């Protein structure tokens, strides 16, 4: 049993994670149009991760005997100025996710709802990684520039990104 306030906040975050997947698909489409297929693949995999995050919220809400309520997904940003702009937008998005997770954690702590605190701990750790990934790629793009051999090599490297939900759970 969860309070109405906490249940609403958890449902909001589940929907935010689903919309994050959509957000990253729009970034993938931009990269594909620019012929950066590795970067596009990176964002497809990122979208998979976001759906996995949403599913974790969905399952937790169910396990607590409550109902997950699926909301509409807002239209994501589709236009970007450059690869760097894409990754800066992605970083801002992840910083917003972190803020939201912290806010959820505050509510769970205020209510002494320790099972939710325990559930959210995974996301606190995950967000450090999410922000670090985007920050790291911004730095690489700045160093390499958006034309030439270097960015081509990075594009090839990102084409290898994979996602394994089981490995994610173990982190
Ligand atoms: Fe679900 Fe990228 O945070």
Backbone and ligand atoms as CSV (ligand in chain L), in Angstrom:
chain,resi,resn,atom,element,x,y,z
A,1,UNK,N,N,0.857,-1.204,0.000
A,1,UNK,CA,C,0.000,0.000,0.000
A,1,UNK,C,C,0.890,1.251,0.000
A,2,UNK,N,N,0.596,2.128,-0.926
A,2,UNK,CA,C,1.370,3.379,-1.023
A,2,UNK,C,C,0.430,4.554,-0.812
A,3,UNK,N,N,0.958,5.664,-0.332
A,3,UNK,CA,C,0.118,6.867,-0.191
A,3,UNK,C,C,-0.236,7.349,-1.601
A,4,UNK,N,N,-1.311,8.122,-1.665
A,4,UNK,CA,C,-1.754,8.662,-2.960
A,4,UNK,C,C,-0.644,9.510,-3.590
A,5,UNK,N,N,0.029,10.290,-2.727
A,5,UNK,CA,C,1.091,11.189,-3.212
A,5,UNK,C,C,2.264,10.399,-3.799
A,6,UNK,N,N,2.686,9.362,-3.079
A,6,UNK,CA,C,3.830,8.577,-3.542
A,6,UNK,C,C,3.464,7.767,-4.786
A,7,UNK,N,N,2.264,7.195,-4.799
A,7,UNK,CA,C,1.822,6.426,-5.968
A,7,UNK,C,C,1.789,7.318,-7.202
A,8,UNK,N,N,1.278,8.536,-7.038
A,8,UNK,CA,C,1.207,9.456,-8.190
A,8,UNK,C,C,2.621,9.776,-8.687
A,9,UNK,N,N,3.518,10.038,-7.745
A,9,UNK,CA,C,4.905,10.371,-8.128
A,9,UNK,C,C,5.583,9.195,-8.835
A,10,UNK,N,N,5.325,7.977,-8.372
A,10,UNK,CA,C,5.919,6.788,-9.015
A,10,UNK,C,C,5.333,6.588,-10.415
A,11,UNK,N,N,4.013,6.774,-10.534
A,11,UNK,CA,C,3.381,6.662,-11.847
A,11,UNK,C,C,3.905,7.733,-12.797
A,12,UNK,N,N,4.061,8.957,-12.278
A,12,UNK,CA,C,4.593,10.050,-13.118
A,12,UNK,C,C,5.981,9.683,-13.637
A,13,UNK,N,N,6.801,9.105,-12.757
A,13,UNK,CA,C,8.165,8.763,-13.175
A,13,UNK,C,C,8.150,7.611,-14.172
A,14,UNK,N,N,7.271,6.635,-13.968
A,14,UNK,CA,C,7.163,5.543,-14.950
A,14,UNK,C,C,6.844,6.134,-16.336
A,15,UNK,N,N,5.895,7.048,-16.373
A,15,UNK,CA,C,5.526,7.649,-17.659
A,15,UNK,C,C,6.654,8.511,-18.222
A,16,UNK,N,N,7.397,9.171,-17.330
A,16,UNK,CA,C,8.532,9.984,-17.773
A,16,UNK,C,C,9.601,9.100,-18.412
A,17,UNK,N,N,9.799,7.898,-17.849
A,17,UNK,CA,C,10.788,6.967,-18.402
A,17,UNK,C,C,10.324,6.461,-19.778
A,18,UNK,N,N,9.019,6.178,-19.909
A,18,UNK,CA,C,8.519,5.779,-21.240
A,18,UNK,C,C,8.722,6.920,-22.233
A,19,UNK,N,N,8.457,8.158,-21.797
A,19,UNK,CA,C,8.619,9.272,-22.734
A,19,UNK,C,C,10.094,9.543,-23.019
A,20,UNK,N,N,10.982,9.175,-22.079
A,20,UNK,CA,C,12.422,9.317,-22.327
A,20,UNK,C,C,12.838,8.425,-23.496
A,21,UNK,N,N,12.253,7.224,-23.571
A,21,UNK,CA,C,12.567,6.316,-24.679
A,21,UNK,C,C,12.227,6.997,-26.008
A,22,UNK,N,N,11.071,7.626,-26.047
A,22,UNK,CA,C,10.597,8.328,-27.238
A,22,UNK,C,C,11.539,9.483,-27.599
A,23,UNK,N,N,11.962,10.167,-26.576
A,23,UNK,CA,C,12.881,11.294,-26.685
A,23,UNK,C,C,14.175,10.860,-27.381
A,24,UNK,N,N,14.684,9.691,-26.946
A,24,UNK,CA,C,15.952,9.202,-27.513
A,24,UNK,C,C,15.762,8.637,-28.920
A,25,UNK,N,N,14.569,8.147,-29.227
A,25,UNK,CA,C,14.316,7.685,-30.604
A,25,UNK,C,C,14.389,8.859,-31.573
A,26,UNK,N,N,13.911,10.032,-31.131
A,26,UNK,CA,C,13.984,11.233,-31.981
A,26,UNK,C,C,15.449,11.617,-32.207
A,27,UNK,N,N,16.287,11.423,-31.181
A,27,UNK,CA,C,17.718,11.718,-31.328
A,27,UNK,C,C,18.357,10.710,-32.299
A,28,UNK,N,N,17.929,9.443,-32.220
A,28,UNK,CA,C,18.432,8.425,-33.143
A,28,UNK,C,C,18.095,8.816,-34.583
A,29,UNK,N,N,16.879,9.274,-34.781
A,29,UNK,CA,C,16.433,9.633,-36.140
A,29,UNK,C,C,17.267,10.788,-36.684
A,30,UNK,N,N,17.577,11.761,-35.835
A,30,UNK,CA,C,18.427,12.884,-36.267
A,30,UNK,C,C,19.804,12.347,-36.693
A,31,UNK,N,N,20.394,11.487,-35.872
A,31,UNK,CA,C,21.739,10.952,-36.158
A,31,UNK,C,C,21.732,10.136,-37.450
A,32,UNK,N,N,20.675,9.342,-37.650
A,32,UNK,CA,C,20.577,8.559,-38.880
A,32,UNK,C,C,20.535,9.473,-40.096
A,33,UNK,N,N,19.783,10.548,-39.983
A,33,UNK,CA,C,19.670,11.476,-41.117
A,33,UNK,C,C,21.020,12.104,-41.450
A,34,UNK,N,N,21.870,12.248,-40.416
A,34,UNK,CA,C,23.210,12.820,-40.621
A,34,UNK,C,C,24.238,11.744,-41.026
A,35,UNK,N,N,23.750,10.517,-41.237
A,35,UNK,CA,C,24.620,9.367,-41.573
A,35,UNK,C,C,25.567,8.965,-40.454
A,36,UNK,N,N,25.204,9.281,-39.225
A,36,UNK,CA,C,25.952,8.773,-38.068
A,36,UNK,C,C,25.192,7.560,-37.544
A,37,UNK,N,N,25.399,6.436,-38.203
A,37,UNK,CA,C,24.581,5.262,-37.859
A,37,UNK,C,C,24.940,4.667,-36.492
A,38,UNK,N,N,26.203,4.792,-36.107
A,38,UNK,CA,C,26.618,4.306,-34.786
A,38,UNK,C,C,25.986,5.122,-33.666
A,39,UNK,N,N,25.962,6.439,-33.859
A,39,UNK,CA,C,25.319,7.308,-32.859
A,39,UNK,C,C,23.822,6.998,-32.800
A,40,UNK,N,N,23.227,6.754,-33.973
A,40,UNK,CA,C,21.791,6.413,-34.004
A,40,UNK,C,C,21.547,5.123,-33.223
A,41,UNK,N,N,22.419,4.144,-33.435
A,41,UNK,CA,C,22.301,2.866,-32.715
A,41,UNK,C,C,22.416,3.106,-31.204
A,42,UNK,N,N,23.371,3.962,-30.826
A,42,UNK,CA,C,23.553,4.299,-29.404
A,42,UNK,C,C,22.218,4.771,-28.804
A,43,UNK,N,N,21.507,5.638,-29.531
A,43,UNK,CA,C,20.248,6.169,-28.985
A,43,UNK,C,C,19.115,5.133,-29.030
A,44,UNK,N,N,19.143,4.232,-29.994
A,44,UNK,CA,C,18.153,3.139,-29.979
A,44,UNK,C,C,18.348,2.291,-28.722
A,45,UNK,N,N,19.607,1.989,-28.424
A,45,UNK,CA,C,19.898,1.187,-27.229
A,45,UNK,C,C,19.514,1.984,-25.977
A,46,UNK,N,N,19.780,3.289,-26.018
A,46,UNK,CA,C,19.398,4.144,-24.881
A,46,UNK,C,C,17.883,4.087,-24.665
A,47,UNK,N,N,17.139,4.089,-25.760
A,47,UNK,CA,C,15.669,4.007,-25.664
A,47,UNK,C,C,15.255,2.675,-25.025
A,48,UNK,N,N,15.962,1.598,-25.379
A,48,UNK,CA,C,15.677,0.287,-24.752
A,48,UNK,C,C,15.889,0.374,-23.246
A,49,UNK,N,N,16.983,1.028,-22.869
A,49,UNK,CA,C,17.277,1.186,-21.431
A,49,UNK,C,C,16.163,1.939,-20.730
A,50,UNK,N,N,15.659,2.974,-21.395
A,50,UNK,CA,C,14.599,3.780,-20.771
A,50,UNK,C,C,13.316,2.974,-20.593
A,51,UNK,N,N,13.008,2.136,-21.571
A,51,UNK,CA,C,11.821,1.271,-21.423
A,51,UNK,C,C,12.026,0.302,-20.271
A,52,UNK,N,N,13.254,-0.176,-20.129
A,52,UNK,CA,C,13.593,-1.062,-19.013
A,52,UNK,C,C,13.382,-0.318,-17.680
A,53,UNK,N,N,13.790,0.938,-17.622
A,53,UNK,CA,C,13.576,1.735,-16.401
A,53,UNK,C,C,12.072,1.865,-16.120
A,54,UNK,N,N,11.307,2.158,-17.181
A,54,UNK,CA,C,9.852,2.313,-17.016
A,54,UNK,C,C,9.240,1.006,-16.512
A,55,UNK,N,N,9.724,-0.112,-17.057
A,55,UNK,CA,C,9.189,-1.418,-16.649
A,55,UNK,C,C,9.493,-1.692,-15.177
A,56,UNK,N,N,10.639,-1.236,-14.723
A,56,UNK,CA,C,10.968,-1.433,-13.303
A,56,UNK,C,C,9.941,-0.700,-12.429
A,57,UNK,N,N,9.594,0.536,-12.817
A,57,UNK,CA,C,8.564,1.260,-12.064
A,57,UNK,C,C,7.223,0.531,-12.156
A,58,UNK,N,N,6.873,0.097,-13.353
A,58,UNK,CA,C,5.607,-0.619,-13.575
A,58,UNK,C,C,5.523,-1.840,-12.643
A,59,UNK,N,N,6.598,-2.644,-12.639
A,59,UNK,CA,C,6.600,-3.858,-11.822
A,59,UNK,C,C,6.550,-3.541,-10.334
A,60,UNK,N,N,7.271,-2.508,-9.933
A,60,UNK,CA,C,7.281,-2.160,-8.506
A,60,UNK,C,C,5.884,-1.719,-8.049
A,61,UNK,N,N,5.249,-0.883,-8.857
A,61,UNK,CA,C,3.898,-0.407,-8.513
A,61,UNK,C,C,2.951,-1.611,-8.366
A,62,UNK,N,N,3.066,-2.558,-9.297
A,62,UNK,CA,C,2.240,-3.772,-9.224
A,62,UNK,C,C,2.539,-4.601,-7.991
A,63,UNK,N,N,3.833,-4.773,-7.713
A,63,UNK,CA,C,4.226,-5.576,-6.546
A,63,UNK,C,C,3.705,-4.967,-5.250
A,64,UNK,N,N,3.543,-3.648,-5.237
A,64,UNK,CA,C,3.017,-2.983,-4.039
A,64,UNK,C,C,1.490,-3.055,-4.001
A,65,UNK,N,N,0.899,-3.764,-4.956
A,65,UNK,CA,C,-0.561,-3.948,-4.962
A,65,UNK,C,C,-1.309,-2.739,-5.493
A,66,UNK,N,N,-0.576,-1.884,-6.235
A,66,UNK,CA,C,-1.212,-0.684,-6.770
A,66,UNK,C,C,-1.320,-0.796,-8.288
A,67,UNK,N,N,-1.887,0.228,-8.887
A,67,UNK,CA,C,-2.109,0.176,-10.334
A,67,UNK,C,C,-1.217,1.165,-11.081
A,68,UNK,N,N,-0.526,0.649,-12.097
A,68,UNK,CA,C,0.259,1.515,-12.981
A,68,UNK,C,C,-0.704,2.130,-14.000
A,69,UNK,N,N,-0.653,3.445,-14.127
A,69,UNK,CA,C,-1.566,4.131,-15.052
A,69,UNK,C,C,-0.741,4.736,-16.195
A,70,UNK,N,N,-1.008,4.247,-17.405
A,70,UNK,CA,C,-0.227,4.690,-18.569
A,70,UNK,C,C,-0.795,5.997,-19.125
A,71,UNK,N,N,0.110,6.948,-19.296
A,71,UNK,CA,C,-0.271,8.290,-19.748
A,71,UNK,C,C,0.109,8.489,-21.219
A,72,UNK,N,N,-0.279,9.636,-21.778
A,72,UNK,CA,C,0.123,9.980,-23.151
A,72,UNK,C,C,1.606,10.342,-23.169
A,73,UNK,N,N,2.237,10.113,-24.304
A,73,UNK,CA,C,3.655,10.474,-24.458
A,73,UNK,C,C,3.739,11.789,-25.231
A,74,UNK,N,N,4.362,12.821,-24.632
A,74,UNK,CA,C,4.455,14.098,-25.358
A,74,UNK,C,C,5.378,14.005,-26.576
A,75,UNK,N,N,5.149,14.880,-27.538
A,75,UNK,CA,C,6.012,14.907,-28.733
A,75,UNK,C,C,7.421,15.331,-28.321
A,76,UNK,N,N,8.437,14.542,-28.697
A,76,UNK,CA,C,9.803,14.913,-28.310
A,76,UNK,C,C,10.396,15.963,-29.251
A,77,UNK,N,N,11.525,16.543,-28.825
A,77,UNK,CA,C,12.272,17.456,-29.696
A,77,UNK,C,C,12.851,16.635,-30.861
A,78,UNK,N,N,12.643,17.099,-32.079
A,78,UNK,CA,C,13.148,16.383,-33.254
A,78,UNK,C,C,14.274,17.114,-33.973
A,79,UNK,N,N,14.406,18.407,-33.729
A,79,UNK,CA,C,15.413,19.196,-34.449
A,79,UNK,C,C,16.583,19.548,-33.543
A,80,UNK,N,N,17.765,19.363,-34.077
A,80,UNK,CA,C,18.990,19.669,-33.337
A,80,UNK,C,C,19.959,20.381,-34.280
A,81,UNK,N,N,20.914,21.125,-33.685
A,81,UNK,CA,C,21.865,21.882,-34.516
A,81,UNK,C,C,23.085,21.060,-34.902
A,82,UNK,N,N,23.422,20.078,-34.081
A,82,UNK,CA,C,24.673,19.334,-34.283
A,82,UNK,C,C,24.645,18.109,-33.369
A,83,UNK,N,N,25.654,17.242,-33.529
A,83,UNK,CA,C,25.782,16.095,-32.621
A,83,UNK,C,C,25.972,16.569,-31.185
A,84,UNK,N,N,26.797,17.608,-31.049
A,84,UNK,CA,C,27.046,18.130,-29.698
A,84,UNK,C,C,25.734,18.617,-29.072
A,85,UNK,N,N,24.921,19.277,-29.872
A,85,UNK,CA,C,23.625,19.759,-29.385
A,85,UNK,C,C,22.751,18.578,-28.925
A,86,UNK,N,N,22.792,17.481,-29.682
A,86,UNK,CA,C,22.009,16.289,-29.316
A,86,UNK,C,C,22.444,15.804,-27.924
A,87,UNK,N,N,23.761,15.680,-27.741
A,87,UNK,CA,C,24.253,15.130,-26.475
A,87,UNK,C,C,24.086,16.107,-25.312
A,88,UNK,N,N,24.176,17.407,-25.602
A,88,UNK,CA,C,23.919,18.373,-24.521
A,88,UNK,C,C,22.449,18.310,-24.099
A,89,UNK,N,N,21.570,18.119,-25.076
A,89,UNK,CA,C,20.133,17.993,-24.767
A,89,UNK,C,C,19.890,16.701,-23.977
A,90,UNK,N,N,20.594,15.628,-24.369
A,90,UNK,CA,C,20.458,14.343,-23.658
A,90,UNK,C,C,20.957,14.487,-22.215
A,91,UNK,N,N,22.072,15.205,-22.035
A,91,UNK,CA,C,22.593,15.405,-20.671
A,91,UNK,C,C,21.597,16.194,-19.819
A,92,UNK,N,N,21.053,17.266,-20.394
A,92,UNK,CA,C,20.047,18.057,-19.652
A,92,UNK,C,C,18.869,17.174,-19.266
A,93,UNK,N,N,18.478,16.288,-20.174
A,93,UNK,CA,C,17.359,15.389,-19.900
A,93,UNK,C,C,17.697,14.463,-18.726
A,94,UNK,N,N,18.902,13.915,-18.744
A,94,UNK,CA,C,19.304,13.014,-17.656
A,94,UNK,C,C,19.412,13.766,-16.324
A,95,UNK,N,N,19.855,15.029,-16.377
A,95,UNK,CA,C,19.922,15.818,-15.137
A,95,UNK,C,C,18.515,16.031,-14.571
A,96,UNK,N,N,17.544,16.194,-15.473
A,96,UNK,CA,C,16.148,16.336,-15.048
A,96,UNK,C,C,15.654,15.016,-14.417
A,97,UNK,N,N,16.034,13.895,-15.021
A,97,UNK,CA,C,15.649,12.584,-14.454
A,97,UNK,C,C,16.222,12.452,-13.041
A,98,UNK,N,N,17.495,12.810,-12.883
A,98,UNK,CA,C,18.137,12.704,-11.565
A,98,UNK,C,C,17.370,13.539,-10.529
A,99,UNK,N,N,17.010,14.765,-10.933
A,99,UNK,CA,C,16.259,15.643,-10.020
A,99,UNK,C,C,14.943,14.984,-9.601
A,100,UNK,N,N,14.303,14.359,-10.568
A,100,UNK,CA,C,13.017,13.718,-10.299
A,100,UNK,C,C,13.186,12.499,-9.379
A,101,UNK,N,N,14.254,11.736,-9.590
A,101,UNK,CA,C,14.505,10.564,-8.722
A,101,UNK,C,C,14.775,11.047,-7.281
A,102,UNK,N,N,15.555,12.118,-7.160
A,102,UNK,CA,C,15.851,12.657,-5.813
A,102,UNK,C,C,14.559,13.128,-5.139
A,103,UNK,N,N,13.703,13.755,-5.923
A,103,UNK,CA,C,12.436,14.232,-5.370
A,103,UNK,C,C,11.580,13.057,-4.892
A,104,UNK,N,N,11.561,11.988,-5.688
A,104,UNK,CA,C,10.828,10.777,-5.296
A,104,UNK,C,C,11.414,10.206,-3.993
A,105,UNK,N,N,12.731,10.199,-3.939
A,105,UNK,CA,C,13.419,9.685,-2.746
A,105,UNK,C,C,13.034,10.517,-1.519
A,106,UNK,N,N,12.946,11.834,-1.686
A,106,UNK,CA,C,12.538,12.721,-0.576
A,106,UNK,C,C,11.147,12.339,-0.072
A,107,UNK,N,N,10.221,12.116,-1.010
A,107,UNK,CA,C,8.843,11.765,-0.607
A,107,UNK,C,C,8.848,10.421,0.136
A,108,UNK,N,N,9.557,9.428,-0.416
A,108,UNK,CA,C,9.591,8.099,0.211
A,108,UNK,C,C,10.207,8.173,1.612
A,109,UNK,N,N,11.249,8.986,1.753
A,109,UNK,CA,C,11.878,9.141,3.078
A,109,UNK,C,C,10.965,9.850,4.062
A,110,UNK,N,N,10.311,10.915,3.587
A,110,UNK,CA,C,9.368,11.646,4.464
A,110,UNK,C,C,8.284,10.721,4.993
A,111,UNK,N,N,7.877,9.749,4.144
A,111,UNK,CA,C,6.782,8.842,4.526
A,111,UNK,C,C,7.305,7.558,5.182
A,112,UNK,N,N,8.614,7.475,5.410
A,112,UNK,CA,C,9.249,6.256,5.935
A,112,UNK,C,C,8.822,5.027,5.145
A,113,UNK,N,N,8.720,5.181,3.810
A,113,UNK,CA,C,8.311,4.064,2.948
A,113,UNK,C,C,9.607,3.403,2.440
A,114,UNK,N,N,10.182,2.558,3.321
A,114,UNK,CA,C,11.540,2.074,3.065
A,114,UNK,C,C,11.662,1.112,1.883
A,115,UNK,N,N,10.582,0.418,1.535
A,115,UNK,CA,C,10.685,-0.461,0.358
A,115,UNK,C,C,10.858,0.396,-0.902
A,116,UNK,N,N,10.212,1.551,-0.924
A,116,UNK,CA,C,10.379,2.457,-2.078
A,116,UNK,C,C,11.779,3.068,-2.063
A,117,UNK,N,N,12.263,3.412,-0.878
A,117,UNK,CA,C,13.633,3.952,-0.762
A,117,UNK,C,C,14.614,2.925,-1.340
A,118,UNK,N,N,14.421,1.682,-0.937
A,118,UNK,CA,C,15.286,0.605,-1.408
A,118,UNK,C,C,15.195,0.443,-2.933
A,119,UNK,N,N,13.986,0.503,-3.454
A,119,UNK,CA,C,13.769,0.401,-4.903
A,119,UNK,C,C,14.470,1.556,-5.638
A,120,UNK,N,N,14.352,2.753,-5.086
A,120,UNK,CA,C,14.906,3.942,-5.760
A,120,UNK,C,C,16.434,4.002,-5.710
A,121,UNK,N,N,17.012,3.309,-4.744
A,121,UNK,CA,C,18.486,3.291,-4.626
A,121,UNK,C,C,19.151,2.899,-5.949
A,122,UNK,N,N,18.570,1.908,-6.619
A,122,UNK,CA,C,19.122,1.435,-7.898
A,122,UNK,C,C,19.179,2.596,-8.899
A,123,UNK,N,N,18.133,3.410,-8.892
A,123,UNK,CA,C,18.059,4.528,-9.843
A,123,UNK,C,C,19.053,5.640,-9.495
A,124,UNK,N,N,19.311,5.820,-8.203
A,124,UNK,CA,C,20.288,6.847,-7.786
A,124,UNK,C,C,21.648,6.489,-8.395
A,125,UNK,N,N,22.023,5.214,-8.286
A,125,UNK,CA,C,23.299,4.741,-8.854
A,125,UNK,C,C,23.277,4.839,-10.374
A,126,UNK,N,N,22.174,4.403,-10.959
A,126,UNK,CA,C,22.041,4.400,-12.419
A,126,UNK,C,C,22.197,5.813,-13.000
A,127,UNK,N,N,21.650,6.792,-12.300
A,127,UNK,CA,C,21.709,8.165,-12.825
A,127,UNK,C,C,23.132,8.716,-12.867
A,128,UNK,N,N,23.978,8.266,-11.954
A,128,UNK,CA,C,25.389,8.703,-11.981
A,128,UNK,C,C,25.992,8.243,-13.310
A,129,UNK,N,N,25.684,6.983,-13.660
A,129,UNK,CA,C,26.198,6.411,-14.911
A,129,UNK,C,C,25.599,7.102,-16.140
A,130,UNK,N,N,24.302,7.365,-16.081
A,130,UNK,CA,C,23.622,7.988,-17.229
A,130,UNK,C,C,24.219,9.365,-17.535
A,131,UNK,N,N,24.413,10.173,-16.489
A,131,UNK,CA,C,24.975,11.513,-16.696
A,131,UNK,C,C,26.420,11.414,-17.165
A,132,UNK,N,N,27.172,10.484,-16.575
A,132,UNK,CA,C,28.583,10.328,-16.919
A,132,UNK,C,C,28.748,9.932,-18.397
A,133,UNK,N,N,27.884,9.038,-18.876
A,133,UNK,CA,C,27.950,8.611,-20.287
A,133,UNK,C,C,27.778,9.806,-21.218
A,134,UNK,N,N,26.755,10.628,-20.943
A,134,UNK,CA,C,26.482,11.770,-21.831
A,134,UNK,C,C,27.612,12.799,-21.733
A,135,UNK,N,N,28.090,13.058,-20.512
A,135,UNK,CA,C,29.182,14.029,-20.334
A,135,UNK,C,C,30.431,13.578,-21.081
A,136,UNK,N,N,30.727,12.279,-20.977
A,136,UNK,CA,C,31.916,11.723,-21.634
A,136,UNK,C,C,31.832,11.882,-23.146
A,137,UNK,N,N,30.656,11.644,-23.703
A,137,UNK,CA,C,30.515,11.747,-25.159
A,137,UNK,C,C,30.570,13.197,-25.623
A,138,UNK,N,N,30.057,14.112,-24.821
A,138,UNK,CA,C,30.165,15.545,-25.176
A,138,UNK,C,C,31.649,15.926,-25.280
A,139,UNK,N,N,32.430,15.501,-24.296
A,139,UNK,CA,C,33.873,15.825,-24.304
A,139,UNK,C,C,34.562,15.226,-25.531
A,140,UNK,N,N,34.222,13.973,-25.853
A,140,UNK,CA,C,34.845,13.326,-27.023
A,140,UNK,C,C,34.486,14.077,-28.304
A,141,UNK,N,N,33.216,14.444,-28.433
A,141,UNK,CA,C,32.768,15.155,-29.647
A,141,UNK,C,C,33.488,16.505,-29.747
A,142,UNK,N,N,33.643,17.189,-28.612
A,142,UNK,CA,C,34.355,18.485,-28.613
A,142,UNK,C,C,35.798,18.300,-29.077
A,143,UNK,N,N,36.419,17.218,-28.585
A,143,UNK,CA,C,37.824,16.978,-28.908
A,143,UNK,C,C,37.996,16.587,-30.385
A,144,UNK,N,N,37.082,15.762,-30.886
A,144,UNK,CA,C,37.235,15.222,-32.242
A,144,UNK,C,C,36.708,16.145,-33.336
A,145,UNK,N,N,35.734,17.011,-32.967
A,145,UNK,CA,C,35.033,17.775,-33.998
A,145,UNK,C,C,34.007,16.866,-34.661
A,146,UNK,N,N,33.177,17.431,-35.537
A,146,UNK,CA,C,32.071,16.641,-36.097
A,146,UNK,C,C,32.316,16.199,-37.537
A,147,UNK,N,N,33.564,16.399,-37.987
A,147,UNK,CA,C,33.938,15.920,-39.335
A,147,UNK,C,C,35.287,15.228,-39.220
A,148,UNK,N,N,35.504,14.260,-40.117
A,148,UNK,CA,C,36.833,13.643,-40.162
A,148,UNK,C,C,36.884,12.259,-39.574
A,149,UNK,N,N,38.109,11.703,-39.576
A,149,UNK,CA,C,38.335,10.310,-39.216
A,149,UNK,C,C,37.949,9.992,-37.766
A,150,UNK,N,N,38.262,10.923,-36.847
A,150,UNK,CA,C,38.030,10.680,-35.422
A,150,UNK,C,C,36.567,10.410,-35.112
A,151,UNK,N,N,35.701,11.257,-35.615
A,151,UNK,CA,C,34.267,11.111,-35.308
A,151,UNK,C,C,33.719,9.854,-36.021
A,152,UNK,N,N,34.297,9.524,-37.168
A,152,UNK,CA,C,33.922,8.311,-37.898
A,152,UNK,C,C,34.256,7.073,-37.047
A,153,UNK,N,N,35.432,7.098,-36.403
A,153,UNK,CA,C,35.839,5.982,-35.545
A,153,UNK,C,C,34.917,5.868,-34.321
A,154,UNK,N,N,34.578,7.023,-33.750
A,154,UNK,CA,C,33.670,7.014,-32.585
A,154,UNK,C,C,32.297,6.470,-32.994
A,155,UNK,N,N,31.852,6.858,-34.167
A,155,UNK,CA,C,30.573,6.359,-34.683
A,155,UNK,C,C,30.611,4.818,-34.785
A,156,UNK,N,N,31.740,4.300,-35.275
A,156,UNK,CA,C,31.890,2.836,-35.396
A,156,UNK,C,C,31.883,2.169,-34.022
A,157,UNK,N,N,32.538,2.834,-33.077
A,157,UNK,CA,C,32.612,2.286,-31.707
A,157,UNK,C,C,31.213,2.223,-31.081
A,158,UNK,N,N,30.432,3.281,-31.280
A,158,UNK,CA,C,29.096,3.322,-30.656
A,158,UNK,C,C,28.139,2.318,-31.300
A,159,UNK,N,N,28.450,1.910,-32.526
A,159,UNK,CA,C,27.612,0.910,-33.205
A,159,UNK,C,C,27.665,-0.434,-32.473
A,160,UNK,N,N,28.661,-0.599,-31.592
A,160,UNK,CA,C,28.827,-1.877,-30.868
A,160,UNK,C,C,28.043,-1.900,-29.552
A,161,UNK,N,N,27.406,-0.797,-29.190
A,161,UNK,CA,C,26.736,-0.753,-27.885
A,161,UNK,C,C,25.638,-1.816,-27.796
A,162,UNK,N,N,25.601,-2.508,-26.651
A,162,UNK,CA,C,24.550,-3.508,-26.439
A,162,UNK,C,C,23.853,-3.221,-25.105
A,163,UNK,N,N,22.721,-3.835,-24.928
A,163,UNK,CA,C,21.987,-3.676,-23.670
A,163,UNK,C,C,21.557,-5.048,-23.167
A,164,UNK,N,N,21.939,-5.352,-21.921
A,164,UNK,CA,C,21.579,-6.629,-21.321
A,164,UNK,C,C,20.858,-6.354,-19.998
A,165,UNK,N,N,19.532,-6.515,-19.982
A,165,UNK,CA,C,18.771,-6.199,-18.765
A,165,UNK,C,C,19.273,-6.971,-17.541
A,166,UNK,N,N,19.682,-8.233,-17.743
A,166,UNK,CA,C,20.141,-9.047,-16.609
A,166,UNK,C,C,21.402,-8.438,-15.990
A,167,UNK,N,N,22.311,-7.966,-16.856
A,167,UNK,CA,C,23.549,-7.351,-16.354
A,167,UNK,C,C,23.237,-6.054,-15.631
A,168,UNK,N,N,22.260,-5.304,-16.152
A,168,UNK,CA,C,21.854,-4.037,-15.526
A,168,UNK,C,C,21.355,-4.286,-14.101
A,169,UNK,N,N,20.575,-5.358,-13.942
A,169,UNK,CA,C,20.004,-5.674,-12.633
A,169,UNK,C,C,21.082,-5.955,-11.589
A,170,UNK,N,N,22.209,-6.530,-12.072
A,170,UNK,CA,C,23.266,-6.919,-11.143
A,170,UNK,C,C,24.091,-5.736,-10.659
A,171,UNK,N,N,23.979,-4.596,-11.352
A,171,UNK,CA,C,24.843,-3.461,-11.014
A,171,UNK,C,C,24.527,-2.902,-9.640
L,1,LIG,FE1,FE,15.836,6.478,-17.131
L,1,LIG,FE2,FE,18.102,7.817,-18.590
L,1,LIG,O1,O,17.083,7.700,-17.117
